[in-house]
Amino acid sequence: MDTSKNWKTVSLLVCVFAMVREIRPIEPFFTSFLRSMNFTLDQINEEIYAVGTYSCLVLAVVIFLITDYFRYKPLIIADGIAGILTYALLLGTPSLYRVQMEQVFFGFFYSSEVAFTTYLYAKVDDKQYYQKITSLVKASMLFGRFLSGFIAQTIVSTHLLNEVYLLYISIFSTSFVTLWSLVLPKVEHSLYFHRNKELTLNNKLQQPIGVIIDDNISNNVPRTSKVNKFKEVKQMLFDDFQSAYKNTYVVKKCFWWIVAVVGHIIVRKFNYFISYQVSTYIQVLWEDVNQNKIELMNGAVESIHTLCGAAGAYAVGHLSYDWKKFGDIIFTAGTFVLALLLFIIYYCNSLWILYVLYISYGTCYQVLLTITTSEVAKYIKPDSYGLIFGFNLFMSLLIISIFTLLFIQGLVVVIGTKNQILTVSLMFTSMSALFCVLTVRKWKK
């Protein structure tokens, strides 16, 4: 098949998968659903969401390696099955143990997102299409989240269906993507265990700015060869890792990425990426301040939040700006805005104002994250994209897990939902101050 047609066909298949996978209308009202099952906010915060956090931490590394070994498609199928089990466990009147098991499967479902995002890179050999396919998949995911929030809010607001139908729709969508994944073409090679010699040679011709790619015999493995020995794979992983992190600009951007995702991983209970420290637990905060039992608009807010974030990310992609030279100024100001929004959220007791602040926070976050992601991708080897961002995600989840253990489950002290928001606000303030110092030092040279 012609290369230009091949990438379009494969991208279409993956985009449909990515879009429908995000249609899980139970998510915007997940905390509310658990409350209706007679779980307390403390149980939800400390005994349920915490399990999901730990599961993601453990599975993030494991899934990356087995995904590469099994060449993506089996893990994509397993991703759909995990999604089905995630929501099927919530049917009826689930016990605490069943809900905790649901969080384990959700951890697999979330972490295995690396399978279908890197699947495209392995399937489409020509790097000139990478930017297009990445933007298409991202847009499909965001549109799926928009539909998910719209469906959820329509059902909740009109009262045409019971809230449990949000669960049925989520099961249906994950069942559909499981079947859809069966039609995806197989991948004959992968980044580390099944290297493609032709792809490796192309990478040398298209190496990113500032990266020197050395010849490595273990990378030049023909498509028909046996699986590389683990020792060789380990060396390739180390070489790619070292190549990326010896660049101070990449280190700085990765540091921002890690801290920012930590700040977002408790708001959206793992969506794409995530989803993040203000996010999963923002639903708990909304429940906490909703003392007058105003109708929750979580679904509508998620829809608006997604569209605004997508619009901001799309706009940034069309800006012509020297981020390496002037980016520190933008990140100093942008990170301070994130800190300020969260600080206002900490003192706010109005549900509607919280919604507006959350949308503003999400939009600013998505814009900065898009800039960071694209900048890191420019200065690392094309094949190491999954490795570097997989490591960044692991570090974010590790920090989240330590934070959860110490301050949410209370190994040191239980700080409560609103104090978690304040902690993240202070973290962003510190990072803004750090970037301010770096900016001043840079301009003094």
N, C-alpha and C positions, 0 to 999 in steps of 0.2 A: 504493500500500500504506500502511496505517496506520502512523504513525511508531513507535509502541510495538512493533508487530510487526516492522517493518523492521529496527530495531536488534538485535532478538533473532535474526532470521534471519541477518543479516550477521555478528553476533558469533559465532553457532554455526559458520558456515563458517570464520571466521578462527581460532576456538579449536581446531577440529579440525586445521587447518593448523599452528598453533603447537605443539600437543601432539605430533603425529606428527613434525614437523620436529626435535624434541629427542630423539627415540628414535634415538640414534646410539651404540650400546653399545661401539663401538671407542674412544670418547673417554676413558673412565676408565683404559683400559689402553693408551693410544696410545704412551706412552714404552716400555712393555714390548714392544709390538708392533714398534716400531722397533729395539729391542735384539735381538729375534729375527731381524731382517733384517740383523744384524751391523753396525749403526751404533753408534758409541761414544757415551758420554754427552756428551763434548765436542762431537762433531758435532751431536748432537741439540740441545744447548744453544746453540751458537754459530753453526751453519750452517743449521739447519732452523727452529727456533722463531723465530730472529731474522728470517728471511724473512717469516714470518707477521706479525710485529710491524710491519715496514716496509710490507707490503702493506696492512694495515688502516689505517695512517696515511694513505697516499696515497688509498685508495679511500673513506675515510669522508666526505670533503668532496665528491668527485666523485659518489658515489652519491646523496648527499642532493639535489644539484641536478638530476641527470638523473631521479631518482625523481619529483620535483615536475613536471618538464617532461613526462615520459611518462605522468603520472597513475597512478603506483603499480603497476597490474596487470602491465604488461610486466616490471617489475623484480622483482615477486613470482615470476613464472614463471622469470625468469633466476636468481633465488635458488635455486630448486629444481634447475635444471640445473647451477649451480655446485656444489651439494651432491653431485650424482651424480658429476661430474668429480673432485671432491675425493677421494672414496673409491675411484673406479674406477682412479685413478692409482696406488693402493697395491696393486693386484692383482698377483700373480706375485712376482717378485723385483725391486722397484723400485730404480733407481739413485738416487744423491744428487740428481741434477738433477730426476728425476721427483718425488721427495718435496718438493723445494723448489717445484716447480710446483704440487704439491698444496697447499702452504701459501699460494700466491698465490690459488688458487681458494677456499681456505678464508677468506682475507681478504675476498674478494668476498661469500662466503656469510655471514660474520659481519656485515660492514658493511651489507649489504642488509637486515638486520633492520629498519632504519628504514622500509623500504618497507611491510611489513605492519603495523607498529605505528602508523604515521601514516595508513595506508589507512583504518582505522576512523574516525579523526577526520574525514577528508574525506568518507567515505561516510555517516556519521550526523550530520545537521545539528544536531540538538538537543543542546546542551551539558549538559543535565541527566542525560544517560546516560553522559557521559564517565567518571565515576568507576567506574560499574558495569562498563563494557566494558573499562576498563583493568585492573581487578582480575580479571575473568574471563580475559582473555588471559594475564595474569601467572600466574594459578593453573594454566591449561592448560599453559603452558611448564614450570612447576615439576613438574607431574604427569608430563609427558613425560620430564623429566630423571630423575624418580624411577623410572619404568618402564625407562628406558635403563640406569640403574645396577643395577636389580634383575635385568634380563635378562643384563647383562654378568657380574655376580657369579655368577648361577646357572650360566651356561655354563662359566665358568672353574672354579668350585668342584666341579661335578659331573663335569667332564671328558667330558660326553656328546658335545660337539662340539669341533672344533678351534677355536683362537683366530681363525682366518681367517673363521669364520662371523660373528663380531662385525662384520667388514667387510661381509659380504654383507647382513646385516640393516640396516646403516647405508645401503647403496646402495638397498635396497628401500624404506626409509622416505623417503629423499630423492626416489626415483622416484615414490612415491605422492603426496607433497605437490606435485610438479611437475604431475601430472595433476589433482590436486585444485584447484590454483590456476586451472585453466582454467574452472572453474565459478563462480569469484568474479565478481560483477557489476562492470561497468566503473564508473569514477569519471569524472563529467562535468566536474569542476572540481578545482582543487588550491589550495594555500595562496598561491603567488606567481605562477606563470605562467598559471594559469587561474582567477582569483578569481571567487567567486560573490557577487554583490551582496547577495542575501538573507541569506547566511551572515555577511557582514561586518556588516550592520545588526544581526543578532542578537547578534553579539559585543559591539557597543557597549552593548546592553542588559544583557549578562551579564559586563561587565568585571570582572576580579579585584580584590581588595582593594588599594588603594593605587596603582592604575595608571590614568592618564588617557589615554584613547585619542583622539587628534586625528583630525579628518576628513581623509581623504586620497583625493583623486579617483582616484588610480591603484588604490586598493583596491576601489573601487566599480565593478568591471568586470562587466558582465552575463555570464551563463553562456554566451551565444551569441557573445560577442566573440572576436576573434582573440587570439592569444597576445600577452601584454604585451611591450613592448619590453624588452630586457635592462636598459636604463638605468632604467626604472621599477621593474623587479624589484629591481635593486640598491638603489634608494632605499627600497623597502619593507623589504628585509632590514636595511638600516642603521637604519631607524626602529624596527623591532621589537627589534633588538639594543640600541640606545641606551635604549629604554624599559625593558628588563629590567635592564641593568647600571648604570643610574643609581641604582638602589635598593641601598643599602649592605647591607641584609639579604640580598638575593638574591646579591650579590657574595660575601658571607661563606659562604653555604650552597654556592654553586657552587665556591668555593675548596676547601671540605671535600670535595665530591663528586669534584672532579678529583684531589685528592691521594689520596683513599680508593680510587678506581678504579685509580690508578697502583699503589697498594699491593696491589690484588687481581689486576691483569691478567697477572701471570706465574704464578697458582694454577689457574685453570680455563681455560685456553686459549680464551677468548672465548665466553661463553655469555650469554648475556644479558646480556649484559650483562652480560655479561658476566658476562667471565671474566677472572684478573687477576694482579698481580705475584707474589703468593704462589702462585697456582693452577696455571698451566701448568708452572712449574718445581718445584712441590711433588711432582709425580710423579717428577721426576729425583731429588729429595731422598729420596723413599721408596725408589727403586731403590738409591740410594747407601748408605743405612743398612741395607738388607736383605742384609747379608753372609751370614747363615745360610740364605738362600733360603727364608724362611718364605713360605707362600702369600699372595700379595698380595690384599687385600680392598678394593681401590680402588673397585670397583663398589658394594659395600655401604656404604662410607663416603660415596660421592657421594650415594647414596639417602638416608641418614640426614641428611647435611649439607643436602640439598635440603628434606626435610620439616621439619627444625628451623628453617631459614631462612624457609620459607613460614609456619610456625606463628607465628614471631616477628613477621613482617611483617603477618600477619593480625591478631594481637593488638594491634599498634600502631595499626592502622586503626580500632580500636574504643575507643581511649583518648581521653578528653576532657581535653586539656592545652594550656595556653598556651605553645607551643613558642617563640614569638617572645620572650616575657618570661623564661622559665626554661630555654629549650633549651640555652643555652651551658653550664650546669652539667652537663646530661646528656651533651653532646658532649665536654666536658673529661674526664669519668670514662670514657665509652665508648671514646674514642680511646686513653686510657691503657690500658684493658683490652686493646685490640687490640695495642698495642705490647708489653705484658707477655706476652701469649700467644705472639707471634712471638719474643720474647726467649727464652722457655722452649724453643720449637721449635729455636732456634739451638743450645742446649746439649744437646738431647735426642738420644739414640741408640737409643731404643726405638721400634720401628715402631708398636706398639699405642698408646703414649702420643702419638705423632705424630698418629695417626688421631683420637684424642680431642681433641687440641688444635686440629686442623684443623676438626673439627665445631664446636667452641666458637667459634673464630675466625669461621667462616662465618656462624654464627647471629647473633653480635654485629654483624658487618658488614652483613648483610641488614636487621637492625632499624634501624640507624643510616642506612643508605642509603634505606630506605623513608621514614623521617621527613624526610630531606633532600629527596628527590624531591617528596614531597607539599607541603612548605613552599615550595619554589621554584615549583611549579606554581600555588600560591595567589596569587603576587605577580607573575606575568607574564601577558601577553596569551594567551588560549587558543590562538590560531593560531600563536604563536611557540614552542610547546612543543618541536617537533622541531628548530627552529633552535637554541634555547638548549642543549638537551641534546646536540644534534649537535656544537655548538661545544665543550661541556665534554668530550665524548668525544674530539674531535680533540686538545684540549690534553693529555688524559691519554695518548693514543697518541703525541703528539709527545715528551712527557717520557720515556715508555717507550722510544721509538726512540733518543733521545739516550743514555739509560742503557744500552741494549743495545749501541750503537756504542762507547761509552767503556769500559764495564766488563764486558760479556759477550763481545763480539767482540775486545776488548782494544786499542782505539785508544790508551787511556791505560794501563790495567792490567786483567788478568783477575782478578776477585775471587772466582769460584767460587760454587757454589749456596748453601752455608750462609751465606756472607758477604752474599749478596743478601738473604737473610732478615733478617740483622742490620741491613742498610742500611734496609730497609723499617721495621723496628722502631724505629730511631732517627728515621726520618721521622715516624712516628706519635707518638713521644714529643715531638718538636718541635712538632707541630701541637697536641697536648694542652696543652703549656705555653703556646702562643699563645692558645688558647681560655680557658685559666685567667686569663691577663692581661686578656683582653677582659671576662671575667666580673667580675673584681675592679674594673676601671675602670667598668663599667656600674653596679655596686652602690654605688660611691662617689659617683656623681653625685646 
